[in-house]
Amino acid sequence: MPKRFRLTRRFPCAMTEDGYRRLKRFAADAGLDEGEALSFLFENFESVMNHENLTTRLRLFNSEIDARKR
């Protein structure tokens, strides 16, 4: 029997404009709203992410984060 889909948690979060636009585009392409798209990504994180790419991109993002905050 499939799990019932319920959004049980809400949390404030800050996103970059680029990240939010990408989330909206992904959600629209998948036929989901933004909350459902985030739930899908995190529930299936291991299967949708390439670990090597994630590590490299995260290192790059962290190195640029201070400059992007200004």
Residue, then its C-alpha position, 0 to 999 in steps of 0.5 A: m500500500p503506498k504511503r499517503f503524501r502529506l506535507t507535515r513540516r514547514f520551515p523558513c529557508a533562504m535561497t539564492e535567486d538562481g536556486y529558486r528559479r531552478l527549483k520552480r523550473f524543476a517543479a513545473d517540469a515535474g508537475l509538482d509544486e515547490g514543496e513537493a519538488l523539495s520533498f521528492l529531491f530529499e526523499n530520493f537524494e541518494s538516487v538522484m545525486n551523483h556523489e562525485n559531482l555533488t562533492t565538487r559542486l558543494r566545494l565550489f559553492n562554499s568557496e563562493i558563498d561569502a562573495r555572493k552574500r555581498 
